Structure formats: structure tokens, C-alpha cells
């Protein structure tokens, strides 16, 4: 596998764009706040969503539109989360309708995401007005503009793309992401869109995504808050012609590629956390099982005391032991060793 350029449009069949619509009153005209990703053909689609019981309206619309396991595009805005807000469901539907009208497709062909302020009514009219321009700008070079459009408090946009081989055929996978605050295991305040040109049936695509999320996105934490809008979407165009079947070496290769993309973006999301000056990684070895290892690492990287020690550059390893000690699970703390290592 090798890193390549292109972001979310690196895979065959995908175009993207981002524009300033003015979703948030008074926002700078230089800040993109509306993004679209479009596949040239019907794509297999899979999604994983926030574990928060309070979910934003776009998540419910997206889940409804993905019941058939396929999609043509994604429409997403920053500046307003459309969560716990009047007319939330109606406005999420209107976003899909506006995207469909601008592209000649059906509303149900689109999945929808929002991020930003919670509890305020979405000014959907500016999105409707901007969609024709947004659609006209769709291109294979549009990943950067789309990545910038979904940023909120992020200090930089987040893109990654890789190339790998399945069945002797070259495949590509790319992604864009946003997330900075309200980041905690069980998804972060993230919107994350992944595309690939591998040919994968919807059920297999969902299984692959669901298997990768627990060890990547669900293992990061910044401030302990689980957002209402967290969404990870994976679309597969199939245009590379490389077919992925479950229980095969090709499936393992596909999951490995997906894991590489997820791990890189997980580090970028955590490293760009609001107020963060360092990226902390906790590696656990010798645990009795995988679930215990994950629980211990979560406790350590989520510990406010340990994070304070690292911010102050004080190697207080006792705070690591403290965090391990209150982790649920059956393990012998007397056999625990702690090593602090700087990658700087």
C-alpha cells in the first residue's frame, strides 16, 4: 500500500466540491461551509454513527436513505449541526432535495450530514441557493475544497488517500474528515467520508467498516464529550473492477487499507483537538484479551490528570497507573509496567 494524492476523489468515479453558502450568519465569505461528494455511478454504501442517544436529524435521514445499501452522493454543511433544532428533519430532507435538484438525481440518492452549533434552526435556504453552484464545481480536484467546507474549529483540513492491489487490480481509497472538539470514544465530533473504487457488496462493506471503527475512531478522546452528529460513511463505486468477497485474502487486504486510512485520520483528529499541544498514544501489551487492552488504553488517554501532566511535560507515570487501576476488567495490576516514550 502506498500513499497517493487526491483525497476523497482519488478513487475512480468520485468528484467533490466545496463552496461558501453562508450557513452561519456573519461567517467569512472565504470559509467554505457546504460540501458535496458525488459518484458517477450508484455506489455501495455503509455508515457508522454516534452512540449518543441524542442524534441530529441528518443521521436519521441518512440511515433511512441507506436502508437499501446504496447512494450516489453526500451533501454536508458546517456552521450548524441541525441537532435538537426546530424543523430538523424537514431541513435535512430539504438538503437532499436541493442536492438532487442540482444534479438531476433523486433525494434518496443522497446522504446528509451537518456539523456546528447545536439547537439553532438551520438556514436551509442558503444551502438550497448554493447547491446549483456547488454541483457545477464538482471535479476530480475538489477534495480539498470539500475538506475545508466541513471544518469547524479544526486548525487544518484532513485528507488521506492510498493505493493498493486486489486480485491483481489497482484500487484506491481516499477520505476527508473533520473533528476537533467533542471528541471521545464511541465516535468523535467527526464527519468522515471515505470512498473507494473496489467492488464491494453493501453488507460486506458494512461489515468491513464496522470491524475497523472500534479499534480506530472509537479509541480516540480529547475532551470526553460524545457528539450528536458523529458519522462515518464509506462509499464504493466498484469502478476498479476489483471485487472483494468476504473470507478471502482480498477482503483482508481491503480491511487493512481501510484500517490504514482510519488510523491516520484518527491520529489527525486527536492531534488537532481543541487546545491540544501534543498527541498521546497508549500501546497496551500483555493484556488478557483485546477488550481489556482497549479499555486500559482508553482510560489512560482519557485521564485528565495524565493529560495535564503531559501538557506540563511532567513524566508523572503514577497517573498512568491510576488510570489503569480504575479500568473495568479482570487483570493483575501488580504485574503492570509503564514506559513513557517521546516520538519528538
C-alpha positions in Angstrom: 0.0 0.0 0.0 1.3 3.5 -0.8 0.1 7.0 0.0 -1.1 9.0 -3.0 -2.7 12.3 -3.6 -6.3 13.0 -4.4 -8.1 12.7 -1.0 -11.8 11.7 -1.3 -11.7 11.9 -5.1 -8.6 9.6 -5.5 -10.9 6.6 -6.2 -12.4 6.2 -9.7 -15.8 7.7 -10.2 -15.8 10.3 -7.4 -16.0 14.1 -7.7 -16.2 16.7 -5.0 -16.6 20.4 -4.4 -17.0 23.0 -1.6 -18.4 26.5 -1.5 -19.4 29.3 0.9 -23.1 29.3 1.3 -23.4 31.5 4.5 -24.9 28.8 6.7 -23.7 30.7 9.8 -24.7 34.3 9.9 -21.7 36.6 9.7 -19.3 33.9 8.6 -16.4 34.9 6.3 -17.0 34.6 2.6 -13.6 33.0 2.4 -14.7 30.0 4.5 -16.4 27.1 2.6 -19.3 25.7 4.6 -21.1 23.4 2.1 -19.6 20.3 0.5 -20.8 17.7 -2.0 -19.3 14.4 -3.0 -20.8 12.6 -6.0 -20.2 9.2 -7.5 -20.6 8.8 -11.3 -22.5 5.6 -10.7 -24.6 4.0 -7.9 -22.2 3.1 -5.1 -22.5 0.6 -2.3 -22.7 2.5 0.9 -22.2 1.8 4.6 -22.3 4.0 7.7 -21.5 4.1 11.4 -23.0 6.7 13.7 -22.7 8.3 17.1 -23.6 6.3 20.2 -25.2 9.3 21.8 -28.9 8.7 22.4 -29.5 12.3 21.2 -28.8 12.1 17.4 -29.0 15.0 15.0 -31.7 15.0 12.3 -29.4 14.3 9.4 -28.3 11.0 10.9 -31.9 9.7 10.8 -32.4 10.8 7.2 -29.0 9.2 6.3 -29.9 5.9 8.0 -33.3 5.9 6.1 -31.6 6.6 2.8 -29.0 3.9 3.3 -31.6 1.1 4.1 -31.0 -0.2 0.5 -27.2 -0.1 0.9 -26.6 2.3 -1.9 -26.0 6.0 -2.5 -24.9 8.4 -5.2 -23.7 11.4 -3.2 -23.1 13.1 0.1 -24.2 16.7 1.0 -22.8 18.2 4.1 -22.6 21.6 5.8 -20.7 23.2 8.6 -21.8 26.1 10.7 -24.9 24.5 12.1 -25.4 20.9 13.4 -29.1 20.8 12.7 -29.4 18.9 16.0 -32.1 19.5 18.7 -33.4 22.3 16.5 -36.8 23.2 15.1 -37.6 21.7 11.7 -34.5 19.5 11.9 -35.8 16.5 9.9 -37.6 18.7 7.3 -34.4 20.7 6.7 -32.2 17.6 6.4 -34.6 16.3 3.8 -34.6 19.7 2.0 -30.8 19.5 1.8 -31.1 16.2 0.0 -33.8 17.6 -2.3 -31.6 20.6 -3.1 -28.7 18.3 -3.9 -30.9 16.1 -6.1 -32.3 19.0 -8.0 -28.9 20.4 -8.7 -27.6 17.1 -10.0 -30.6 15.6 -11.7 -30.8 12.8 -9.2 -33.4 11.7 -6.6 -33.3 13.0 -3.0 -33.0 9.4 -1.7 -29.7 9.1 -3.7 -28.1 11.5 -1.2 -27.0 11.1 2.4 -26.7 14.2 4.5 -24.5 15.4 7.3 -24.2 18.6 9.4 -21.8 20.0 12.0 -21.6 23.1 14.0 -23.8 24.8 16.7 -26.5 22.7 18.3 -30.0 23.9 18.9 -30.4 26.5 16.3 -32.7 26.3 13.3 -30.7 25.6 10.1 -30.9 28.3 7.5 -31.6 25.8 4.8 -32.5 28.4 2.2 -28.8 29.5 1.8 -27.9 25.8 1.2 -30.7 25.5 -1.4 -29.5 28.6 -3.2 -25.8 27.4 -3.2 -26.4 23.9 -4.4 -26.5 24.7 -8.2 -23.1 26.4 -7.9 -21.8 23.6 -5.8 -22.9 21.0 -8.3 -21.3 22.9 -11.2 -17.9 22.9 -9.4 -17.8 19.1 -8.8 -14.4 17.8 -10.1 -11.7 15.2 -9.5 -9.7 18.1 -8.0 -12.3 19.1 -5.5 -11.3 17.1 -2.4 -9.5 20.0 -0.7 -12.4 22.4 -1.1 -14.8 19.8 0.3 -12.5 19.1 3.2 -12.3 22.8 4.0 -16.1 23.1 3.9 -16.7 20.6 6.7 -14.2 22.2 9.1 -15.5 24.0 12.3 -12.8 24.6 14.9 -10.3 22.4 13.1 -7.0 24.2 12.6 -6.4 22.4 9.3 -8.2 20.2 6.8 -7.8 16.4 6.9 -7.3 14.3 3.8 -5.7 11.0 3.1 -5.6 8.6 0.1 -3.9 5.3 -0.6 -3.4 2.8 -3.5 -3.4 -1.0 -3.1 -3.9 -4.1 -5.1 -6.8 -6.6 -5.1 -6.8 -9.6 -7.4 -4.0 -8.0 -9.5 -6.0 -4.8 -10.0 -5.1 -1.4 -8.7 -7.6 0.0 -6.2 -7.7 3.4 -4.5 -9.3 4.6 -1.2 -9.5 8.2 -0.1 -11.1 10.2 2.7 -11.7 13.6 4.2 -12.6 14.3 7.9 -13.3 17.0 10.4 -13.2 16.9 14.2 -11.6 19.0 16.9 -13.9 19.3 19.9 -16.5 17.0 21.5 -14.2 14.1 20.9 -14.5 10.9 22.9 -14.7 7.1 22.3 -17.9 5.9 20.7 -17.1 8.3 17.8 -15.9 11.8 17.9 -17.4 15.1 16.8 -16.5 13.9 13.5 -17.7 13.8 10.0 -15.7 11.4 8.0 -16.3 10.4 4.4 -14.4 7.5 2.7 -14.5 6.5 -0.9 -13.1 3.5 -2.8 -13.3 2.1 -6.3 -13.2 -1.5 -5.1 -16.3 -3.5 -5.9 -17.9 -4.5 -2.6 -21.5 -5.5 -1.8 -23.2 -3.3 0.8 -23.4 -6.0 3.5 -19.7 -6.8 3.1 -18.8 -3.0 3.1 -20.8 -2.5 6.3 -19.1 -5.5 8.0 -15.6 -4.1 7.0 -16.4 -0.6 8.3 -17.9 -1.9 11.5 -14.9 -4.1 12.1 -12.4 -1.2 11.8 -14.2 1.6 13.8 -13.8 0.0 17.3 -10.0 0.0 17.1 -9.6 3.3 15.5 -12.2 6.1 15.8 -13.7 4.7 18.9 -10.3 4.7 20.6 -9.7 8.5 20.4 -10.5 11.1 23.0 -10.0 14.8 23.5 -12.5 16.2 25.9 -14.8 13.4 26.9 -17.9 14.6 25.1 -19.7 12.3 22.6 -21.3 14.4 19.8 -24.8 14.3 18.4 -23.6 14.3 14.8 -20.8 11.8 14.5 -20.9 10.0 11.2 -18.5 7.8 9.2 -19.6 7.0 5.7 -18.0 4.6 3.2 -18.9 4.5 -0.5 -17.6 2.0 -3.0 -18.0 2.8 -6.8 -16.7 -0.6 -8.0 -15.1 1.1 -11.0 -11.7 -0.5 -10.5 -13.3 -3.9 -11.3 -11.5 -5.5 -8.3 -14.1 -7.5 -6.4 -13.9 -8.0 -2.7 -15.5 -11.2 -1.3 -15.8 -12.0 2.5 -13.5 -14.6 3.9 -10.8 -14.1 1.3 -7.3 -12.7 1.2 -8.6 -9.8 -0.9 -11.1 -9.0 1.9 -8.2 -8.9 4.4 -6.3 -6.5 2.1 -9.4 -4.3 1.8 -9.8 -4.2 5.6 -6.1 -3.4 6.0 -6.4 -0.5 3.6 -9.4 0.8 5.5 -7.6 0.4 8.8 -4.6 2.4 7.5 -6.9 5.3 6.4 -8.8 5.2 9.7 -5.7 5.1 11.8 -4.1 8.0 10.1 -7.2 10.1 10.4 -7.7 9.1 14.0 -4.3 10.5 14.8 -5.0 13.7 12.9 -8.3 14.2 14.6 -6.9 13.6 18.1 -3.8 15.7 17.4 -5.9 18.6 16.2 -8.1 18.6 19.4 -9.2 21.9 20.7 -6.3 23.2 22.8 -4.1 20.2 22.1 -0.3 20.7 22.1 0.6 17.0 22.0 -0.7 13.7 20.6 -0.7 10.9 23.2 -0.8 7.3 22.1 -1.2 4.4 24.6 0.0 1.0 23.5 -1.0 -1.9 25.7 0.7 -5.3 25.5 0.2 -8.5 27.6 -3.5 -7.9 28.3 -5.6 -11.0 28.9 -7.8 -10.1 25.9 -8.3 -7.4 23.3 -11.3 -5.8 25.0 -9.3 -5.3 28.2 -6.4 -3.8 26.2 -8.7 -1.3 24.5 -10.3 -0.4 27.8 -7.0 0.2 29.5 -5.7 2.4 26.7 -9.0 4.4 26.7 -8.6 5.0 30.4 -5.1 6.3 30.1 -5.5 8.6 27.1 -8.8 10.0 28.6 -7.3 10.7 32.0 -7.5 14.5 32.7 -4.7 14.2 35.2 -2.4 12.3 32.8 -3.1 14.8 30.0 -2.4 17.7 32.4 1.0 16.0 33.2 1.8 15.6 29.6 0.8 19.2 28.8 3.2 20.3 31.6 5.9 17.9 30.4 6.0 16.2 33.8 6.6 12.5 33.4 4.2 11.5 36.2 3.9 7.8 35.5 1.8 7.4 38.7 -1.1 9.0 36.9 -0.9 6.3 34.2 -1.1 3.6 36.9 -4.0 5.4 38.5 -5.9 5.4 35.2 -5.2 1.7 34.6 -6.3 0.9 38.1 -9.8 2.1 37.6 -10.3 0.4 34.3 -13.0 -2.3 34.4 -11.7 -5.8 33.7 -10.0 -8.8 35.3 -6.3 -8.3 35.3 -3.4 -8.2 37.8 -2.2 -4.6 38.4 0.8 -5.9 40.3 2.3 -7.2 37.0 1.9 -3.9 35.2 4.8 -1.9 33.9 4.7 1.6 32.5 7.1 3.1 29.9 6.9 6.7 28.7 8.5 7.4 25.3 8.7 10.6 23.3 8.5 10.5 19.5 9.7 14.0 19.1 
